[in-house]
Amino acid sequence: MSAPTLEDVARLAGVSTASISRALNTPGKVAPATRKRIEKAIETLGYTPNFGGRALASGRANTVGAVIPSMANAMFANALQSFQEALTVEGVNLLVATTGFDPVQELAAIKSLVAHGAGGLMLIGNDRPDETWAFLEKRRVPYVIAWSSSAPSGRRFVGFDNAQAAADAARHALDTGHRRVAMISGRVDGNDRARARRDGVVAAVRAFGEGARMTHVAQAEYLLDDGGRAFREIMSQKDKPTVVICGNDALAAGAMVAAREMGIDLPQDMSFVGFDDIGLARVVTPALTTVRVPQNGIGREVAGLLLQYLNHEEPGPSVTLETAFVRRASLVAPRA
């Protein structure tokens, strides 16, 4: 089925297409009662005006959109670079919007990208309100879920198992001899990736036995300063950890700065493990042990699936990529 058109809205609202155009472009010139009927029809059908309609070539949209939580995270930037490179080869443009992890802002961004001609979308994760899923369904917008190893039935994803990757990192720390484990997680509300990483670490520690325990789980925004604040929260607890596993590398780097400011010897008195393996992980001191995420692979694979949607082809299967545990100097055995 094709996406709802201007004619569909006019038919449902019982007005002309000219009235629809006036309501969208100069709403003050349309009677309030008529405008309300038009707005209701637009909402019911999930219609968005396609300002990029003239950009269609040979029946294929030449623009796709990427909706990401933040430009501040180098992990997303690396994936976007590969994403854009793969699209450019096929003559497809990329529009990018950020959400600040705000579901209302995400829906507004999705509507704006679709209105400006995006024929497909890269979305991050699966946590979003029913209203957003309903809009995508009504508008029949092709999308690929990135950074997760699942997606709604019938839709494609490109990602990795966040819980498994985090659990693997925790087991490496436990095998190194650590038994008191703390975690600095990203905010878990509305973020299935952060939730999965937290749950993976907690489950691995619980299953390990031998006296292993979680001393504390703190949540923070994925920023350096927030990592430091979360580390101070952890160290304010009576039960102190010997290793801190972090939801991303920026949190780990911020926590390490705070640890030094508190006079803690790294890594002898406190080990750290990050997640993502961005460039920052290699330049902090001590170099950060972390989980390498296939950022570039995600970008390329998402582009490939969206190009198939744009070409009106049956898209290939979803893609689950592998992560890798990268051991560096920040993880050592705890002092006896």
VEXPA-17544 format. One record per residue (C-alpha): residue number from 0; x, y, z. Coordinates in Angstrom, 2 decimals, decimal comma. Example, Ala and Ser with C-alpha at 12.3 -4.5 7.8 and 13.67 -1.06 7.14 Angstrom:
BEGIN
ROFI   resi      east     north        up
ROFI      0     12,30     -4,50      7,80
ROFI      1     13,67     -1,06      7,14
end
This chain:
BEGIN
ROFI   resi      east     north        up
ROFI      0      0,00      0,00      0,00
ROFI      1      1,19      3,50     -0,82
ROFI      2      1,58      6,31      1,68
ROFI      3     -1,47      8,56      2,26
ROFI      4     -1,68     11,43     -0,24
ROFI      5     -3,06     14,95     -0,29
ROFI      6     -6,07     13,57     -2,15
ROFI      7     -6,70     11,02      0,61
ROFI      8     -6,76     13,78      3,21
ROFI      9     -9,09     15,92      1,09
ROFI     10    -11,47     12,99      0,61
ROFI     11    -11,62     12,16      4,31
ROFI     12    -12,02     15,82      5,35
ROFI     13    -14,60     16,52      2,64
ROFI     14    -12,69     19,47      1,21
ROFI     15    -10,64     20,25     -1,87
ROFI     16     -6,90     19,69     -2,15
ROFI     17     -6,56     23,47     -2,47
ROFI     18     -8,12     23,83      0,97
ROFI     19     -5,63     21,34      2,36
ROFI     20     -2,74     23,32      0,90
ROFI     21     -4,08     26,56      2,36
ROFI     22     -4,52     24,92      5,77
ROFI     23     -0,90     23,75      5,71
ROFI     24      0,67     26,91      4,32
ROFI     25     -1,62     29,75      5,46
ROFI     26     -3,88     28,30      8,18
ROFI     27     -5,21     31,74      9,12
ROFI     28     -7,05     31,87      5,78
ROFI     29     -9,03     28,69      6,52
ROFI     30    -12,18     28,65      8,65
ROFI     31    -11,54     27,13     12,10
ROFI     32    -14,12     24,36     11,65
ROFI     33    -12,65     23,39      8,29
ROFI     34     -9,13     23,51      9,70
ROFI     35    -10,12     21,16     12,52
ROFI     36    -11,57     18,65     10,03
ROFI     37     -8,37     18,79      8,02
ROFI     38     -6,18     18,37     11,11
ROFI     39     -8,23     15,38     12,21
ROFI     40     -7,95     13,77      8,77
ROFI     41     -4,18     14,35      8,73
ROFI     42     -3,86     12,76     12,18
ROFI     43     -6,06      9,80     11,26
ROFI     44     -4,15      9,02      8,07
ROFI     45     -0,68      9,87      9,36
ROFI     46     -0,19     12,20      6,40
ROFI     47      2,81     14,53      6,16
ROFI     48      3,34     17,04      3,35
ROFI     49      6,24     15,90      1,20
ROFI     50      8,35     19,00      0,55
ROFI     51     10,89     16,73     -1,08
ROFI     52      8,46     15,36     -3,66
ROFI     53     10,27     17,05     -6,51
ROFI     54     13,45     15,25     -5,50
ROFI     55     12,17     11,89     -6,68
ROFI     56     14,04     10,36     -9,58
ROFI     57     12,87      7,31    -11,48
ROFI     58     10,34      6,64     -8,71
ROFI     59     13,03      6,43     -6,02
ROFI     60     13,51      8,86     -3,17
ROFI     61     17,04     10,26     -3,15
ROFI     62     17,04     11,20      0,53
ROFI     63     17,06      9,19      3,74
ROFI     64     17,06     10,36      7,33
ROFI     65     18,97      9,35     10,44
ROFI     66     17,47     10,09     13,84
ROFI     67     20,10      9,80     16,55
ROFI     68     20,06     10,66     20,25
ROFI     69     23,09     12,95     20,25
ROFI     70     25,89     14,33     18,10
ROFI     71     28,10     14,43     21,21
ROFI     72     28,63     10,67     21,13
ROFI     73     31,51      9,76     18,80
ROFI     74     30,04      6,28     18,40
ROFI     75     27,08      7,68     16,44
ROFI     76     29,34     10,00     14,45
ROFI     77     31,50      7,08     13,28
ROFI     78     28,47      5,09     12,17
ROFI     79     26,96      8,10     10,40
ROFI     80     30,18      8,58      8,45
ROFI     81     30,02      5,04      7,07
ROFI     82     26,27      5,36      6,56
ROFI     83     26,67      8,50      4,47
ROFI     84     29,58      7,11      2,47
ROFI     85     27,53      4,08      1,43
ROFI     86     24,55      6,27      0,50
ROFI     87     26,64      8,76     -1,47
ROFI     88     27,90      6,03     -3,78
ROFI     89     24,28      5,43     -4,78
ROFI     90     23,44      9,13     -5,15
ROFI     91     21,33      9,29     -2,00
ROFI     92     21,46     12,27      0,34
ROFI     93     21,38     12,10      4,13
ROFI     94     19,43     14,30      6,54
ROFI     95     20,30     13,99     10,25
ROFI     96     18,23     14,94     13,29
ROFI     97     19,04     14,61     16,98
ROFI     98     16,60     13,95     19,79
ROFI     99     18,44     14,44     23,08
ROFI    100     16,89     11,10     24,12
ROFI    101     13,49     12,88     24,14
ROFI    102     10,67     10,78     22,57
ROFI    103      8,57     13,86     21,80
ROFI    104     11,50     15,44     20,00
ROFI    105     12,12     12,18     18,17
ROFI    106      8,58     12,07     16,77
ROFI    107      8,86     15,70     15,67
ROFI    108     12,18     14,91     13,97
ROFI    109     10,73     11,88     12,20
ROFI    110      7,78     13,89     10,91
ROFI    111     10,08     16,66      9,71
ROFI    112     12,43     14,29      7,89
ROFI    113      9,56     12,50      6,18
ROFI    114      7,99     15,83      5,23
ROFI    115     11,27     16,86      3,63
ROFI    116     11,43     13,80      1,42
ROFI    117     13,20     11,13      3,47
ROFI    118     12,20      7,86      1,84
ROFI    119     13,61      5,77      4,69
ROFI    120     14,94      6,22      8,20
ROFI    121     17,67      4,91     10,46
ROFI    122     16,31      4,79     14,02
ROFI    123     18,29      3,97     17,16
ROFI    124     16,85      1,27     19,39
ROFI    125     13,30      0,10     19,98
ROFI    126     12,11      2,21     22,91
ROFI    127      9,61      4,78     21,64
ROFI    128      5,94      5,59     22,37
ROFI    129      3,08      3,86     20,58
ROFI    130      2,28      7,18     18,91
ROFI    131      5,59      7,12     17,06
ROFI    132      5,20      3,52     15,92
ROFI    133      1,64      4,34     14,79
ROFI    134      2,87      7,28     12,73
ROFI    135      5,52      5,16     11,01
ROFI    136      2,93      2,51     10,27
ROFI    137      0,33      4,94      8,94
ROFI    138      2,85      6,81      6,84
ROFI    139      4,39      3,51      5,69
ROFI    140      7,89      4,82      6,17
ROFI    141     10,62      2,20      5,68
ROFI    142     13,01      2,15      8,61
ROFI    143     15,86      0,10     10,01
ROFI    144     16,47     -0,20     13,75
ROFI    145     20,15      0,23     14,62
ROFI    146     22,15     -0,70     17,72
ROFI    147     19,68     -3,42     18,76
ROFI    148     19,42     -7,10     17,95
ROFI    149     15,64     -7,03     17,57
ROFI    150     12,91     -5,02     15,85
ROFI    151      9,12     -5,01     15,48
ROFI    152      7,76     -7,97     13,55
ROFI    153      8,49     -7,72      9,86
ROFI    154     11,01     -4,89     10,24
ROFI    155     14,77     -4,99      9,88
ROFI    156     17,49     -4,32     12,42
ROFI    157     21,25     -3,99     12,33
ROFI    158     23,00     -4,23     15,66
ROFI    159     24,43     -6,44     18,35
ROFI    160     23,35     -8,06     21,59
ROFI    161     23,90     -5,30     24,14
ROFI    162     23,14     -7,53     27,12
ROFI    163     25,49    -10,28     25,97
ROFI    164     28,32     -7,84     25,23
ROFI    165     28,01     -6,21     28,65
ROFI    166     27,78     -9,58     30,40
ROFI    167     30,94    -10,71     28,60
ROFI    168     32,76     -7,60     29,82
ROFI    169     31,62     -8,29     33,39
ROFI    170     32,82    -11,90     33,19
ROFI    171     36,27    -10,73     32,06
ROFI    172     36,44     -8,48     35,12
ROFI    173     35,32    -11,32     37,36
ROFI    174     37,82    -13,72     35,82
ROFI    175     40,52    -11,14     36,56
ROFI    176     39,71    -11,56     40,24
ROFI    177     37,20     -8,79     40,96
ROFI    178     34,30     -9,64     43,25
ROFI    179     32,94     -6,20     44,15
ROFI    180     31,52     -4,69     40,97
ROFI    181     29,83     -1,33     40,42
ROFI    182     28,29      0,00     37,24
ROFI    183     27,71      3,43     35,78
ROFI    184     24,84      2,88     33,38
ROFI    185     23,30      5,27     30,91
ROFI    186     19,76      6,40     31,70
ROFI    187     17,59      3,32     31,24
ROFI    188     14,17      4,98     30,86
ROFI    189     13,38      5,06     27,16
ROFI    190     16,71      3,48     26,26
ROFI    191     16,60     -0,26     25,64
ROFI    192     20,34     -0,40     24,87
ROFI    193     21,32      1,10     28,24
ROFI    194     18,83     -1,16     30,00
ROFI    195     20,19     -4,24     28,27
ROFI    196     23,78     -3,38     29,19
ROFI    197     22,86     -2,83     32,82
ROFI    198     20,88     -6,06     32,95
ROFI    199     23,70     -7,98     31,27
ROFI    200     26,25     -6,87     33,87
ROFI    201     23,94     -7,54     36,81
ROFI    202     23,01    -11,00     35,50
ROFI    203     26,65    -11,96     34,90
ROFI    204     27,71    -10,94     38,40
ROFI    205     24,76    -12,72     39,97
ROFI    206     25,49    -15,92     38,05
ROFI    207     29,22    -15,95     38,78
ROFI    208     29,06    -16,93     42,44
ROFI    209     32,27    -17,01     44,52
ROFI    210     31,12    -14,00     46,54
ROFI    211     30,72    -11,74     43,51
ROFI    212     28,24     -8,92     44,05
ROFI    213     27,08     -5,59     42,70
ROFI    214     27,95     -2,84     45,16
ROFI    215     25,97     -0,11     43,37
ROFI    216     24,44      0,80     40,01
ROFI    217     24,42      4,51     39,17
ROFI    218     22,74      6,09     36,16
ROFI    219     24,07      9,08     34,24
ROFI    220     23,88     10,93     30,96
ROFI    221     26,48      9,71     28,49
ROFI    222     28,88     12,59     29,23
ROFI    223     32,31     12,94     30,85
ROFI    224     31,20     15,14     33,75
ROFI    225     28,24     12,89     34,49
ROFI    226     30,56      9,91     34,65
ROFI    227     32,55     11,70     37,31
ROFI    228     29,47     12,55     39,35
ROFI    229     28,25      8,97     39,14
ROFI    230     31,63      7,66     40,32
ROFI    231     31,51      9,94     43,36
ROFI    232     28,02      8,59     44,08
ROFI    233     29,37      5,03     43,93
ROFI    234     32,25      5,86     46,27
ROFI    235     29,89      7,47     48,78
ROFI    236     28,41      4,01     49,48
ROFI    237     29,74      1,89     52,34
ROFI    238     30,45     -1,10     50,09
ROFI    239     33,23      0,03     47,73
ROFI    240     33,91     -1,74     44,41
ROFI    241     37,27     -2,73     42,98
ROFI    242     36,06     -2,41     39,38
ROFI    243     33,57     -0,07     37,70
ROFI    244     31,92     -1,15     34,45
ROFI    245     30,55      1,77     32,44
ROFI    246     27,80      2,04     29,84
ROFI    247     30,09      3,86     27,43
ROFI    248     33,67      5,11     27,16
ROFI    249     32,85      8,74     27,97
ROFI    250     31,33      7,70     31,30
ROFI    251     34,42      5,62     32,04
ROFI    252     36,80      8,47     31,18
ROFI    253     34,86     10,88     33,38
ROFI    254     34,87      8,39     36,24
ROFI    255     38,62      7,90     35,89
ROFI    256     39,21     11,66     36,13
ROFI    257     37,12     11,79     39,29
ROFI    258     38,98      8,82     40,75
ROFI    259     42,32     10,57     40,30
ROFI    260     40,95     13,73     41,86
ROFI    261     39,97     11,60     44,86
ROFI    262     43,52     10,29     45,16
ROFI    263     42,75      6,77     43,95
ROFI    264     45,62      4,92     42,31
ROFI    265     44,65      3,68     38,81
ROFI    266     44,47      0,87     37,98
ROFI    267     45,94     -0,73     41,12
ROFI    268     43,18      0,50     43,46
ROFI    269     40,35      0,77     40,93
ROFI    270     39,86     -0,87     37,56
ROFI    271     37,57      0,46     34,83
ROFI    272     35,83     -1,07     31,82
ROFI    273     34,09      1,00     29,14
ROFI    274     31,85      0,26     26,18
ROFI    275     32,11      1,31     22,47
ROFI    276     35,89      1,62     21,88
ROFI    277     35,84      5,17     20,54
ROFI    278     39,17      6,98     20,07
ROFI    279     39,00      8,32     23,61
ROFI    280     39,51      4,80     24,98
ROFI    281     43,04      4,64     23,58
ROFI    282     44,26      8,05     24,76
ROFI    283     43,11      8,09     28,40
ROFI    284     45,60      6,98     31,06
ROFI    285     45,58      4,12     31,76
ROFI    286     44,28      3,05     28,35
ROFI    287     40,71      1,89     28,71
ROFI    288     39,60     -1,72     28,58
ROFI    289     36,33     -1,71     26,67
ROFI    290     33,87     -3,44     24,38
ROFI    291     34,48     -2,74     20,71
ROFI    292     31,21     -2,02     18,91
ROFI    293     31,13     -2,43     15,10
ROFI    294     30,20      1,21     14,49
ROFI    295     31,25      1,38     10,84
ROFI    296     29,66     -1,98     10,08
ROFI    297     26,35     -0,80     11,49
ROFI    298     26,39      2,26      9,24
ROFI    299     27,18      0,28      6,10
ROFI    300     24,64     -2,47      6,77
ROFI    301     21,82     -0,04      7,58
ROFI    302     22,54      1,85      4,37
ROFI    303     22,38     -1,38      2,37
ROFI    304     18,96     -2,30      3,74
ROFI    305     17,52      1,18      3,26
ROFI    306     18,78      1,31     -0,32
ROFI    307     16,90     -1,91     -0,99
ROFI    308     13,72     -0,33      0,41
ROFI    309     14,29      2,76     -1,75
ROFI    310     14,78      0,59     -4,83
ROFI    311     11,47     -1,18     -4,09
ROFI    312     13,32     -4,45     -3,54
ROFI    313     12,63     -7,04     -0,88
ROFI    314     15,20     -6,13      1,79
ROFI    315     17,65     -8,73      2,95
ROFI    316     17,55    -10,22      6,44
ROFI    317     18,33     -8,35      9,62
ROFI    318     21,99     -8,30     10,62
ROFI    319     23,50     -9,16     13,99
ROFI    320     27,13     -8,09     14,28
ROFI    321     29,77     -9,22     16,74
ROFI    322     31,38     -7,14     19,46
ROFI    323     34,86     -7,73     20,85
ROFI    324     36,32     -7,35     24,31
ROFI    325     39,46     -5,17     24,10
ROFI    326     41,73     -5,50     27,09
ROFI    327     43,97     -2,56     27,95
ROFI    328     45,76     -1,26     31,02
ROFI    329     42,70     -0,04     32,98
ROFI    330     41,73     -3,58     34,06
ROFI    331     44,08     -5,43     36,41
ROFI    332     43,67     -7,85     39,27
ROFI    333     42,55     -6,17     42,51
ROFI    334     44,97     -5,71     45,37
ROFI    335     44,87     -8,63     47,78
end
